[in-house]
């Protein structure tokens, strides 16, 4: 990966963050706040699906990651600390692949 | 309470940072490039998306576009946290770099504005330090470990988001938005290029917003 690509990505990512913060200060923000507060729920759900099912070859396929994610869901629901959730998910996935 | 959660979350993100470092190293990035991404792009999913495109043989342009498409969602977090920053333009522009999934999640999970502000900055400081440290450790580990997936490293990232989404599922509109986001991302996956399904999951917000409108 070239330094140009990394620079463009860094500038673009910062611009997106800054736009959101600047938009967030006005009257416009009050209007969209109820909907904006739902963004993490929607995007995180999409991320979880793609990150646990994307085979990396253009298709969705269940693999041992899904077992790790299921364990993560159970432990999160039981209010385990984040680090326990992440480590248990890795351990489960590693064990399923063994 | 937010302090313990912030540090534990950051530690978990640090582990995810290790997985990013491993992936970056095995995709041909140098140590300096991997750390530059974590320090200056500083939005994990975009970093992963870009490097995964490179690793799967995609072009640099495709890698940058898929990273940028994912970075766009950070623009939607601004309105939830902008009120936590001092009102000067300089304060807002310097705070903006830290408006990401985890800091927004921690801040919006608090009940008072003061705790939200503290949770945001505690998370930002720990997470920034451990994300970059994790990345460096990962690059070194990537030179040693033959098969990162055997260690379950690819499960760390989705698992972290499972933990992060829980506070957002306490309301009906939150659950509907999540369901919408999940269905949309999977539904359009076969027809779009890498990066698009996750961005499109933003549209799941409409499902929750309609529910709010109907029940007002």
Interface residues (C-beta under 8 A of the other chain):
Chain A: X1 X2 X3 X5 X6 X8 X9 X10 X12 X13 X14 X16 X17 X18 X19 X20 X21 X22 X23 X24 X25 X29 X32 X33 X34 X35 X36 X37 X38 X39 X40 X41 X42 X43 X44 X45 X46 X47 X48 X49 X50 X51 X52 X53 X54 X56 X57 X59 X60 X64 X65 X68 X69 X71 X72 X73 X76 X77 X81 X82 X83 X85 X86 X87 X88 X89 X90 X91 X92 X93 X94 X95 X97 X98
Chain B: X4 X5 X8 X9 X11 X12 X15 X16 X27 X28 X29 X33 X36 X37 X40 X41 X42 X43 X45 X46 X50 X51 X52 X54 X55 X56 X60 X63 X64 X67 X68 X71 X72 X73 X74 X75 X76 X77 X78 X79 X80 X81 X82 X83 X85 X87 X92 X93 X95 X96 X97 X99 X100 X101 X104 X105 X108 X149 X150 X151 X152 X153 X154 X155 X156 X157 X158 X159 X160 X161 X162 X163 X164 X165 X166 X168 X169 X173 X174 X175 X177 X178 X179 X180 X181 X182 X184 X185 X186 X189 X190 X197 X198 X200 X201 X202 X203 X204 X205 X208 X209 X212
